[in-house]
Amino acid sequence: MDRNHLERCVQIDNGLNADSSPSAGYVSLETEIPEVLYLGMKEFLVSNPSWDQYRVMSSALANFLFQNGCGDRAVTECYLNDLFSRSKA
């Protein structure tokens, strides 16, 4: 998979869905992950009912991007919100 694959997927998705726009705020992703990560996420979700799989993946991605130099203010905001949020459970 080349580095531009994700961008092409977003362009294709935007072309097929006339109702969706970049301002919609969400992009659907599908990926394979190692089973050990899946089991870890499943265990985490069972013990943290205020989280769901979407919040976990979004938080993990924001964490990765922030720690690897992404300077986008929205990414930083997501990272900090997840870092300082308290569990409601």
Residue pairs with C-beta under 8 A, 6 or more apart in sequence:
10 27
13 20
13 27
13 28
14 20
14 21
14 22
29 57
41 53
41 56
44 51
44 56
45 51
45 52
45 53
45 56
48 87
48 89
49 89
50 87
50 88
50 89
51 87
55 82
58 78
58 82
59 78
59 82
62 75
62 78
62 79
62 82
63 79
63 82
63 83
65 72
65 75
65 79
66 75
66 76
66 79
70 76
